[in-house]
């Protein structure tokens, strides 16, 4: 690697200050026939191809095409792949069919002096930009395309029966022009658009707006213009029924469907930055920025990106004249082009930056010692700057965060009045109270004095300590694969008496493995009322396996292993000894005269269970990138281990959600922030827990989980099912409709679970805080609901109240006056509930 490239690689984190977008050019990576992936190797300029349909194993090697030639770029279509080779003052255009035997069917389409700067292959035709004649030329296509169209164009894109390009004449900058039998409708769709870049696939073309980065797709049925924005133009790729792009500023991929009334958005590799993307059929591939390897994903499977066995590729096409690059060239890329055998002098930057872009991969020649020393100097400079910024941040936090006495606003923290007469003048007396001491006359009075400062400090530290609170408790152990025979033996042949419940795609059995471990085994049903189509069962199995294999948190049920044999799909989990929260809140009628469970008899344990579950959900929302939306939060999916620690389970319906803004609209600061994006898809989940916004409008966000958890909180407080009948033969009632009016009216006692003991004063304060939080969680619009981080903070405060109740009342004494002042203490709550939080 050259000294320049070494320096740039070490300084890569500083290279995303974008000023101007460069024009997209032909690629060194292509997809053809829906399964063949070809790329130009960085070490010798040879094109290598791999057929993913016949080479399913990632260990399979790619085959070289015309190894004696050095290629500059490749492009793929439905029926063939083409590559441009330049040398000895002439260009050679070669094409071959997709598949494993490309070299045997190689055909030369053109050989001559013309130099081509762009290439686009459609279903049965090839288009290239002739830099000498300054126009677009076509080959094949059954005579339905012109031989030459003069003019200045960029961003060639070809599909089924059309080729489009962006015209760059001064009289009509960024105007889209199209040719071919299917061109008219596509060109019309871009008539009023100012487009910086184009991509095409099948019968569609998509363009990126020059000003906003928004995407407009023509030839779409139903979806029309897509609500994707802030994308790089060079990353756009279009397949048969989907499109993908690169998001600013991190170059990660976002994909969406191009059919149906609303697009389905997904993120195939949320933590990976790409140089560019290409697509064909249902397949999309990207060149990874870090090491210039290739990842591909398919819309017909689970959208997970997998590495393709191609060699390290050139990160772009080598150009003969650096003046053709609007944003200059990668420093050191001239040497890389020379190593690859290309006559070009460098590779164009795709974006204009204040600092040079990330360097190309290492050259086969060893780096000079001088280059290494410069690299270490750059590393030291970057490290020193980072350390200085970190030190300043720490000082700022202590001076303006922990040392400040400003009140921190919590979007779901009630601003409750204190005890009677407990105004400002009584602050010193109130300050004498402690968490474990006696309480004021009103058990619902908001914490004040030293108590207030203690909780204020807790809230200030809440965000800083969230990662410690919600992060993984240990590293994820290797997930094991079991045979069906092993799991059948563990459950006595899936005996009926081993059945302990049901999940998103099957029945759950208790079992014991050969090593003595107790486990819960979920088996996908193949018959009976729970049977589904194999594809649906497979989807749920894949979803849960994918999420739990990479997630590990003390409040998420752990995955032990799995089994995949023929049509059998089984998942093996840690066994949760105490079952589901639902079973304790709603025990079966034939239980008998057994003593009540700890859940029914303890408000403290109920709140602890809610706190544990909220931490698990917060982990999914805040520390998975993009966030994970569970989609089926309910009391039967909150399981309890032997120590009554709660864990969230059943990820069969879970999805990766859209990226969130740095904070939600209901943030602690009270400042209105950018609203989170949503996924548009058909509603799924459990009736009674489903977000009305998701159920009615098909808008899915992390706030959909917040609604479900709000229902669980109300269910835990009232002891009522999510949907229940108040009387025999009566109409079904939602627990939200049942409890919410009483909480707002200050009559919480009317709806509390009568099977539980009457709360002590501190417990009454904790219960009210939980109820207040729950009511905010079940608001109709997601933007009005709090974030999980705020819910966790409130539940921590509520649990702290319960922890202090022993000191104030002997631990278990009944306080009959615990609710006497509930109406007055909730009057402020009622007023706040009538409007937006933070208004």
Order of alpha helices (4+ residues) and beta strands (2+ residues): alpha-beta-beta-beta-beta-beta-beta-beta-beta-beta-beta-beta-beta-beta-beta-beta-beta-alpha-beta-beta-beta-beta-beta-beta-beta-beta-beta-beta-beta-beta-alpha-beta-beta-alpha-alpha-alpha-beta-alpha-beta-beta-beta-alpha-beta-beta-alpha-alpha-alpha-beta-beta-beta-beta-beta-alpha-beta-alpha-beta-beta-alpha-alpha-alpha-alpha-alpha-alpha
